Each structure stands twice: as C-alpha cells, then as structure tokens.
C-alpha cells in the first residue's frame, strides 16, 4: 500500500526547516548508498550526523510520532533518523530497491527497513521533473506532493526519482521498522482502524460495535506485532 499523508508540516514550518537545511554542508549523495544503488544515484545529500540534519531530523521524527494517520498506517517500531537530499541540474536516481538492513555507523542503531518514506520539502511548482516513481503490483505510481506532505510505501518496492530539469527538489527520506512486518497484515490493521474510527464518530466510543471492533484490532495486533 502506498499512502499519502498530507500536512505533516505547515507551509510556515517548511520554510523554517528549509532555512536550516539550505545552509547545510551538502555533499555527493553516494555516501549513503548500498552497492546496487551507488551507480544509479546522482544527487546531493546532507551528511548523516551534521548539525542541520540532526536538528531537522528530530523535528521530523517528532511530527511523525504525533501524526495519527502516519502512526496507524506505519505502526512504527523504530524510525531511522531522517536524511535529506536535493536534486537539481538534471540529477536523478535510477530504479533500485532500498537495502533490507540499515545501520547507523559501525555499531549504531540497526533496523530492518519495512517502510520507506519521502517527505517533500519543495513545492511542486518550484521544479520540473523529480517525480518519485514507485512500482506496485498493479503498475507504476508517480508521486509529486506539496511541501510538507509525505508518501509511505513498502521498502520492497522498486522505485526511482525522475531527473530534475528546472529548480531544486529537496526532501527528507528515511526508513522504518514496523511492529508488523507483513505489508498485508499491516494494511488490514490500518483499514480496520479507519473503519472503527468511522463507527466511533457515528455512534460514540461506548457503542458495543466500537468496543468489539477495538478489541478485534488489539487482538490482531497482539498476534502480529513484534516488539
Ligand atoms: Ni530508494
């Protein structure tokens, strides 16, 4: 499942984040690539661990943890510290799959990447190209979102970034390990949660159907979660 989460940040917040990021020490993006992707990748990146990356990364993680749609869809176990990239002057990232295991440094945090996230930090009208193309079972999806919005997709999907032929595309990208490893199980839980919230709005939290659906949700989560 590919999910668009709107307005993780307001426009004013994006402007403030961009001010910090744009002043950062941008370098060649190949420093974080795995073997397969190193050849296909042409972009700039903020070094992992530099001050602007850490500062804005913390704000991104906080915003995600406070976003009920994101939490319900991703069921995050561990969010890898967000990274930042920038494409301009024809830069692109050819088709690839993200590494299964992500490790920070030599003996830092290690996660299994279940879900990949791109948080857009440039307005679509400020650049040409730069679409994120995600190959799904039923065909390719092209994603180019307003600044402040994100897309969440299974890390097992092949994906690429089209060349940016005008302006610059700045984004945050990162991976997370989910409490629920299987994409279909996680998607079922998300749909059950959305449906339960809908009944809750209609009938109120003490309605027997809401209580039974909530119990079902938690009992499925208990079966499937790895904590
Ligand atoms: Ni990727």
py3Dmol code that shows the C-alpha trace and the ligand (Angstrom):
import py3Dmol

protein = """\
ATOM      1  CA  UNK A   1       0.000   0.000   0.000  1.00  0.00           C
ATOM      2  CA  UNK A   2       1.170   3.461  -0.899  1.00  0.00           C
ATOM      3  CA  UNK A   3      -0.171   6.165   1.415  1.00  0.00           C
ATOM      4  CA  UNK A   4      -0.159   9.948   1.041  1.00  0.00           C
ATOM      5  CA  UNK A   5      -0.112  11.698   4.441  1.00  0.00           C
ATOM      6  CA  UNK A   6      -0.928  15.413   3.955  1.00  0.00           C
ATOM      7  CA  UNK A   7       0.252  18.386   6.020  1.00  0.00           C
ATOM      8  CA  UNK A   8       2.802  16.789   8.300  1.00  0.00           C
ATOM      9  CA  UNK A   9       4.226  20.338   8.398  1.00  0.00           C
ATOM     10  CA  UNK A  10       2.529  23.677   7.689  1.00  0.00           C
ATOM     11  CA  UNK A  11       3.949  25.935   4.945  1.00  0.00           C
ATOM     12  CA  UNK A  12       5.486  28.222   7.623  1.00  0.00           C
ATOM     13  CA  UNK A  13       7.160  25.222   9.281  1.00  0.00           C
ATOM     14  CA  UNK A  14       8.535  24.033   5.921  1.00  0.00           C
ATOM     15  CA  UNK A  15      10.023  27.497   5.290  1.00  0.00           C
ATOM     16  CA  UNK A  16      11.784  27.400   8.685  1.00  0.00           C
ATOM     17  CA  UNK A  17      13.078  23.842   8.120  1.00  0.00           C
ATOM     18  CA  UNK A  18      14.330  24.776   4.659  1.00  0.00           C
ATOM     19  CA  UNK A  19      16.242  27.755   6.045  1.00  0.00           C
ATOM     20  CA  UNK A  20      18.223  25.421   8.320  1.00  0.00           C
ATOM     21  CA  UNK A  21      18.691  22.735   5.655  1.00  0.00           C
ATOM     22  CA  UNK A  22      19.680  25.039   2.806  1.00  0.00           C
ATOM     23  CA  UNK A  23      22.601  26.416   4.875  1.00  0.00           C
ATOM     24  CA  UNK A  24      23.902  22.875   5.495  1.00  0.00           C
ATOM     25  CA  UNK A  25      27.065  21.207   4.140  1.00  0.00           C
ATOM     26  CA  UNK A  26      25.557  19.452   1.063  1.00  0.00           C
ATOM     27  CA  UNK A  27      27.764  16.733  -0.417  1.00  0.00           C
ATOM     28  CA  UNK A  28      27.622  13.970  -3.053  1.00  0.00           C
ATOM     29  CA  UNK A  29      24.728  11.609  -2.233  1.00  0.00           C
ATOM     30  CA  UNK A  30      26.638   8.399  -2.907  1.00  0.00           C
ATOM     31  CA  UNK A  31      27.945   8.276   0.667  1.00  0.00           C
ATOM     32  CA  UNK A  32      24.780   6.506   1.919  1.00  0.00           C
ATOM     33  CA  UNK A  33      24.060   4.191  -0.996  1.00  0.00           C
ATOM     34  CA  UNK A  34      24.189   0.441  -0.955  1.00  0.00           C
ATOM     35  CA  UNK A  35      26.122  -1.477  -3.601  1.00  0.00           C
ATOM     36  CA  UNK A  36      23.427  -1.710  -6.233  1.00  0.00           C
ATOM     37  CA  UNK A  37      22.194   1.855  -5.959  1.00  0.00           C
ATOM     38  CA  UNK A  38      25.566   3.660  -5.928  1.00  0.00           C
ATOM     39  CA  UNK A  39      25.795   3.599  -9.716  1.00  0.00           C
ATOM     40  CA  UNK A  40      22.220   4.796 -10.317  1.00  0.00           C
ATOM     41  CA  UNK A  41      22.231   7.709  -7.888  1.00  0.00           C
ATOM     42  CA  UNK A  42      23.048  11.303  -8.761  1.00  0.00           C
ATOM     43  CA  UNK A  43      22.039  13.809  -6.087  1.00  0.00           C
ATOM     44  CA  UNK A  44      23.279  15.818  -3.146  1.00  0.00           C
ATOM     45  CA  UNK A  45      22.795  14.894   0.477  1.00  0.00           C
ATOM     46  CA  UNK A  46      23.379  16.309   3.949  1.00  0.00           C
ATOM     47  CA  UNK A  47      25.935  14.142   5.777  1.00  0.00           C
ATOM     48  CA  UNK A  48      24.336  11.912   8.414  1.00  0.00           C
ATOM     49  CA  UNK A  49      25.110  13.403  11.817  1.00  0.00           C
ATOM     50  CA  UNK A  50      25.758  17.012  10.702  1.00  0.00           C
ATOM     51  CA  UNK A  51      24.012  19.639  12.871  1.00  0.00           C
ATOM     52  CA  UNK A  52      21.247  20.715  10.414  1.00  0.00           C
ATOM     53  CA  UNK A  53      20.431  17.081   9.616  1.00  0.00           C
ATOM     54  CA  UNK A  54      20.164  16.163  13.306  1.00  0.00           C
ATOM     55  CA  UNK A  55      18.147  19.270  14.198  1.00  0.00           C
ATOM     56  CA  UNK A  56      15.579  19.000  11.401  1.00  0.00           C
ATOM     57  CA  UNK A  57      15.581  15.188  11.646  1.00  0.00           C
ATOM     58  CA  UNK A  58      14.449  15.413  15.272  1.00  0.00           C
ATOM     59  CA  UNK A  59      11.585  17.741  14.277  1.00  0.00           C
ATOM     60  CA  UNK A  60      10.535  15.339  11.501  1.00  0.00           C
ATOM     61  CA  UNK A  61      10.508  12.364  13.879  1.00  0.00           C
ATOM     62  CA  UNK A  62       8.505  14.333  16.478  1.00  0.00           C
ATOM     63  CA  UNK A  63       5.950  15.386  13.860  1.00  0.00           C
ATOM     64  CA  UNK A  64       5.553  11.795  12.671  1.00  0.00           C
ATOM     65  CA  UNK A  65       5.067  10.411  16.165  1.00  0.00           C
ATOM     66  CA  UNK A  66       2.291  12.997  16.709  1.00  0.00           C
ATOM     67  CA  UNK A  67       0.549  12.228  13.391  1.00  0.00           C
ATOM     68  CA  UNK A  68      -2.295   9.718  13.970  1.00  0.00           C
ATOM     69  CA  UNK A  69      -2.641   8.717  10.289  1.00  0.00           C
ATOM     70  CA  UNK A  70       1.088   8.020   9.990  1.00  0.00           C
ATOM     71  CA  UNK A  71       1.195   6.049  13.249  1.00  0.00           C
ATOM     72  CA  UNK A  72      -1.860   3.984  12.324  1.00  0.00           C
ATOM     73  CA  UNK A  73      -0.558   3.163   8.828  1.00  0.00           C
ATOM     74  CA  UNK A  74       3.110   2.567   9.703  1.00  0.00           C
ATOM     75  CA  UNK A  75       2.839   1.131  13.235  1.00  0.00           C
ATOM     76  CA  UNK A  76       6.449   2.251  13.782  1.00  0.00           C
ATOM     77  CA  UNK A  77       8.784   0.166  15.912  1.00  0.00           C
ATOM     78  CA  UNK A  78      11.963   2.159  15.121  1.00  0.00           C
ATOM     79  CA  UNK A  79      12.273   5.144  12.810  1.00  0.00           C
ATOM     80  CA  UNK A  80      15.738   5.530  11.261  1.00  0.00           C
ATOM     81  CA  UNK A  81      16.949   9.135  11.776  1.00  0.00           C
ATOM     82  CA  UNK A  82      15.681  11.117   8.757  1.00  0.00           C
ATOM     83  CA  UNK A  83      18.137  12.029   5.984  1.00  0.00           C
ATOM     84  CA  UNK A  84      17.894  14.857   3.447  1.00  0.00           C
ATOM     85  CA  UNK A  85      18.559  15.018  -0.269  1.00  0.00           C
ATOM     86  CA  UNK A  86      18.478  17.544  -3.046  1.00  0.00           C
ATOM     87  CA  UNK A  87      18.204  17.078  -6.817  1.00  0.00           C
ATOM     88  CA  UNK A  88      18.898  19.807  -9.371  1.00  0.00           C
ATOM     89  CA  UNK A  89      20.511  20.344 -12.789  1.00  0.00           C
ATOM     90  CA  UNK A  90      19.283  17.040 -14.277  1.00  0.00           C
ATOM     91  CA  UNK A  91      20.098  14.900 -11.225  1.00  0.00           C
ATOM     92  CA  UNK A  92      18.092  11.680 -10.822  1.00  0.00           C
ATOM     93  CA  UNK A  93      18.076   8.315  -9.062  1.00  0.00           C
ATOM     94  CA  UNK A  94      17.660   5.268 -11.314  1.00  0.00           C
ATOM     95  CA  UNK A  95      15.488   2.268 -10.494  1.00  0.00           C
ATOM     96  CA  UNK A  96      16.586   0.450  -7.328  1.00  0.00           C
ATOM     97  CA  UNK A  97      15.396  -1.247  -4.183  1.00  0.00           C
ATOM     98  CA  UNK A  98      16.356   0.081  -0.737  1.00  0.00           C
ATOM     99  CA  UNK A  99      18.696  -2.046   1.395  1.00  0.00           C
ATOM    100  CA  UNK A 100      16.919  -4.505   3.702  1.00  0.00           C
ATOM    101  CA  UNK A 101      19.034  -3.644   6.731  1.00  0.00           C
ATOM    102  CA  UNK A 102      20.066  -0.113   7.667  1.00  0.00           C
ATOM    103  CA  UNK A 103      22.815   0.511  10.153  1.00  0.00           C
ATOM    104  CA  UNK A 104      23.991   3.813  11.552  1.00  0.00           C
ATOM    105  CA  UNK A 105      27.772   3.827  11.564  1.00  0.00           C
ATOM    106  CA  UNK A 106      29.789   0.818  12.691  1.00  0.00           C
ATOM    107  CA  UNK A 107      27.843  -0.265  15.740  1.00  0.00           C
ATOM    108  CA  UNK A 108      24.917   2.152  15.879  1.00  0.00           C
ATOM    109  CA  UNK A 109      21.196   1.588  15.506  1.00  0.00           C
ATOM    110  CA  UNK A 110      20.279  -1.290  13.180  1.00  0.00           C
ATOM    111  CA  UNK A 111      16.817  -1.702  11.644  1.00  0.00           C
ATOM    112  CA  UNK A 112      15.048  -3.857   9.071  1.00  0.00           C
ATOM    113  CA  UNK A 113      13.530  -1.488   6.502  1.00  0.00           C
ATOM    114  CA  UNK A 114       9.843  -2.385   6.170  1.00  0.00           C
ATOM    115  CA  UNK A 115       8.614   1.018   5.002  1.00  0.00           C
ATOM    116  CA  UNK A 116      10.240   3.861   3.095  1.00  0.00           C
ATOM    117  CA  UNK A 117       9.181   7.481   3.463  1.00  0.00           C
ATOM    118  CA  UNK A 118       9.707  10.578   1.322  1.00  0.00           C
ATOM    119  CA  UNK A 119       8.694  13.898   2.896  1.00  0.00           C
ATOM    120  CA  UNK A 120       8.568  16.627   0.245  1.00  0.00           C
ATOM    121  CA  UNK A 121      10.150  19.968   1.246  1.00  0.00           C
ATOM    122  CA  UNK A 122       9.873  21.814  -2.108  1.00  0.00           C
ATOM    123  CA  UNK A 123       6.639  22.977  -3.730  1.00  0.00           C
ATOM    124  CA  UNK A 124       5.868  21.046  -6.953  1.00  0.00           C
ATOM    125  CA  UNK A 125       5.676  24.267  -8.988  1.00  0.00           C
ATOM    126  CA  UNK A 126       9.239  25.204  -7.971  1.00  0.00           C
ATOM    127  CA  UNK A 127      10.822  22.383 -10.020  1.00  0.00           C
ATOM    128  CA  UNK A 128      10.222  20.285 -13.139  1.00  0.00           C
ATOM    129  CA  UNK A 129      10.598  16.506 -13.045  1.00  0.00           C
ATOM    130  CA  UNK A 130      11.636  14.894  -9.759  1.00  0.00           C
ATOM    131  CA  UNK A 131       8.618  12.569  -9.591  1.00  0.00           C
ATOM    132  CA  UNK A 132       9.073   9.568  -7.314  1.00  0.00           C
ATOM    133  CA  UNK A 133       8.009   6.558  -9.400  1.00  0.00           C
ATOM    134  CA  UNK A 134       7.019   3.548  -7.299  1.00  0.00           C
ATOM    135  CA  UNK A 135       6.412   0.184  -8.955  1.00  0.00           C
ATOM    136  CA  UNK A 136       3.452  -1.538  -7.391  1.00  0.00           C
ATOM    137  CA  UNK A 137       1.818  -4.859  -8.173  1.00  0.00           C
ATOM    138  CA  UNK A 138      -0.759  -3.100 -10.372  1.00  0.00           C
ATOM    139  CA  UNK A 139       1.658  -0.771 -12.173  1.00  0.00           C
ATOM    140  CA  UNK A 140       3.731   2.325 -11.524  1.00  0.00           C
ATOM    141  CA  UNK A 141       2.591   5.255  -9.408  1.00  0.00           C
ATOM    142  CA  UNK A 142       4.022   8.728  -9.911  1.00  0.00           C
ATOM    143  CA  UNK A 143       4.260  10.810  -6.748  1.00  0.00           C
ATOM    144  CA  UNK A 144       4.992  14.549  -6.503  1.00  0.00           C
ATOM    145  CA  UNK A 145       3.447  16.121  -3.412  1.00  0.00           C
ATOM    146  CA  UNK A 146       3.053  19.595  -1.902  1.00  0.00           C
ATOM    147  CA  UNK A 147       5.795  20.697   0.512  1.00  0.00           C
ATOM    148  CA  UNK A 148       5.004  19.317   3.970  1.00  0.00           C
ATOM    149  CA  UNK A 149       3.306  16.129   2.691  1.00  0.00           C
ATOM    150  CA  UNK A 150       4.784  12.638   2.721  1.00  0.00           C
ATOM    151  CA  UNK A 151       4.381   9.316   0.981  1.00  0.00           C
ATOM    152  CA  UNK A 152       4.785   5.997   2.778  1.00  0.00           C
ATOM    153  CA  UNK A 153       5.445   2.829   0.725  1.00  0.00           C
ATOM    154  CA  UNK A 154       6.755  -0.701   1.219  1.00  0.00           C
ATOM    155  CA  UNK A 155      10.563  -0.799   1.109  1.00  0.00           C
ATOM    156  CA  UNK A 156      10.398  -3.901  -1.074  1.00  0.00           C
ATOM    157  CA  UNK A 157       9.071  -1.789  -3.999  1.00  0.00           C
ATOM    158  CA  UNK A 158      11.356  -0.874  -6.881  1.00  0.00           C
ATOM    159  CA  UNK A 159      11.417   2.902  -7.215  1.00  0.00           C
ATOM    160  CA  UNK A 160      13.289   5.793  -8.866  1.00  0.00           C
ATOM    161  CA  UNK A 161      13.399   9.591  -8.982  1.00  0.00           C
ATOM    162  CA  UNK A 162      12.992  11.263 -12.377  1.00  0.00           C
ATOM    163  CA  UNK A 163      15.559  13.885 -13.484  1.00  0.00           C
ATOM    164  CA  UNK A 164      15.005  17.380 -12.073  1.00  0.00           C
ATOM    165  CA  UNK A 165      15.305  19.656 -15.112  1.00  0.00           C
ATOM    166  CA  UNK A 166      14.404  23.018 -13.502  1.00  0.00           C
ATOM    167  CA  UNK A 167      14.728  24.287  -9.931  1.00  0.00           C
ATOM    168  CA  UNK A 168      15.598  22.066  -6.977  1.00  0.00           C
ATOM    169  CA  UNK A 169      13.777  19.226  -5.241  1.00  0.00           C
ATOM    170  CA  UNK A 170      14.600  18.998  -1.531  1.00  0.00           C
ATOM    171  CA  UNK A 171      13.167  16.137   0.509  1.00  0.00           C
ATOM    172  CA  UNK A 172      13.631  14.129   3.649  1.00  0.00           C
ATOM    173  CA  UNK A 173      13.854  10.375   3.192  1.00  0.00           C
ATOM    174  CA  UNK A 174      14.139   7.566   5.680  1.00  0.00           C
ATOM    175  CA  UNK A 175      13.097   4.047   6.580  1.00  0.00           C
ATOM    176  CA  UNK A 176      11.378   2.443   9.469  1.00  0.00           C
ATOM    177  CA  UNK A 177      10.960  -0.932  11.026  1.00  0.00           C
ATOM    178  CA  UNK A 178       7.299  -1.603  11.694  1.00  0.00           C
ATOM    179  CA  UNK A 179       5.800  -3.501  14.626  1.00  0.00           C
ATOM    180  CA  UNK A 180       4.016  -5.546  11.926  1.00  0.00           C
ATOM    181  CA  UNK A 181       6.418  -6.915   9.344  1.00  0.00           C
ATOM    182  CA  UNK A 182       3.933  -8.178   6.750  1.00  0.00           C
ATOM    183  CA  UNK A 183       2.551  -5.469   4.447  1.00  0.00           C
ATOM    184  CA  UNK A 184      -0.848  -7.158   4.006  1.00  0.00           C
ATOM    185  CA  UNK A 185      -1.316  -7.655   7.769  1.00  0.00           C
ATOM    186  CA  UNK A 186      -0.340  -4.034   8.446  1.00  0.00           C
ATOM    187  CA  UNK A 187      -2.702  -2.785   5.745  1.00  0.00           C
ATOM    188  CA  UNK A 188      -5.592  -4.826   7.191  1.00  0.00           C
ATOM    189  CA  UNK A 189      -4.978  -3.314  10.631  1.00  0.00           C
ATOM    190  CA  UNK A 190      -4.947   0.188   9.137  1.00  0.00           C
ATOM    191  CA  UNK A 191      -8.248  -0.406   7.336  1.00  0.00           C
ATOM    192  CA  UNK A 192      -9.796  -1.857  10.489  1.00  0.00           C
ATOM    193  CA  UNK A 193      -8.623   1.178  12.477  1.00  0.00           C
ATOM    194  CA  UNK A 194     -10.045   3.622   9.904  1.00  0.00           C
ATOM    195  CA  UNK A 195     -13.386   1.753   9.852  1.00  0.00           C
ATOM    196  CA  UNK A 196     -13.525   1.653  13.660  1.00  0.00           C
ATOM    197  CA  UNK A 197     -12.888   5.412  13.870  1.00  0.00           C
ATOM    198  CA  UNK A 198     -15.745   5.943  11.423  1.00  0.00           C
ATOM    199  CA  UNK A 199     -18.190   3.892  13.532  1.00  0.00           C
ATOM    200  CA  UNK A 200     -16.893   5.699  16.629  1.00  0.00           C
ATOM    201  CA  UNK A 201     -17.698   9.101  15.077  1.00  0.00           C
ATOM    202  CA  UNK A 202     -21.166   7.910  14.217  1.00  0.00           C
ATOM    203  CA  UNK A 203     -22.114   6.022  17.379  1.00  0.00           C
ATOM    204  CA  UNK A 204     -19.708   7.178  20.106  1.00  0.00           C
ATOM    205  CA  UNK A 205     -16.954   5.329  21.959  1.00  0.00           C
ATOM    206  CA  UNK A 206     -19.227   3.314  24.276  1.00  0.00           C
ATOM    207  CA  UNK A 207     -21.239   1.705  21.472  1.00  0.00           C
ATOM    208  CA  UNK A 208     -20.869  -2.124  21.671  1.00  0.00           C
ATOM    209  CA  UNK A 209     -19.759  -2.320  17.994  1.00  0.00           C
ATOM    210  CA  UNK A 210     -16.937   0.145  18.700  1.00  0.00           C
ATOM    211  CA  UNK A 211     -15.820  -1.835  21.733  1.00  0.00           C
ATOM    212  CA  UNK A 212     -15.878  -5.135  19.797  1.00  0.00           C
ATOM    213  CA  UNK A 213     -14.015  -3.668  16.810  1.00  0.00           C
ATOM    214  CA  UNK A 214     -11.408  -2.130  19.123  1.00  0.00           C
ATOM    215  CA  UNK A 215     -10.928  -5.487  20.859  1.00  0.00           C
ATOM    216  CA  UNK A 216     -10.538  -7.199  17.475  1.00  0.00           C
ATOM    217  CA  UNK A 217      -7.944  -4.608  16.434  1.00  0.00           C
ATOM    218  CA  UNK A 218      -5.866  -5.116  19.564  1.00  0.00           C
ATOM    219  CA  UNK A 219      -6.150  -8.885  19.471  1.00  0.00           C
ATOM    220  CA  UNK A 220      -4.917  -8.988  15.852  1.00  0.00           C
ATOM    221  CA  UNK A 221      -2.116  -6.585  16.733  1.00  0.00           C
ATOM    222  CA  UNK A 222      -1.192  -8.855  19.660  1.00  0.00           C
ATOM    223  CA  UNK A 223      -0.906 -11.803  17.247  1.00  0.00           C
ATOM    224  CA  UNK A 224       1.132  -9.975  14.627  1.00  0.00           C
ATOM    225  CA  UNK A 225       3.275  -7.426  16.466  1.00  0.00           C
ATOM    226  CA  UNK A 226       6.984  -7.974  17.108  1.00  0.00           C
ATOM    227  CA  UNK A 227       8.034  -5.619  19.894  1.00  0.00           C
TER     228      UNK A 227
END
"""
ligand_1 = """\
1
NI
Ni 15.382 4.393 -2.522
"""
view = py3Dmol.view(width=600, height=400)
view.addModel(protein, "pdb")
view.setStyle({"model": 0}, {"cartoon": {"style": "trace"}})
view.addModel(ligand_1, "xyz")
view.setStyle({"model": 1}, {"stick": {}})
view.zoomTo()
view.show()
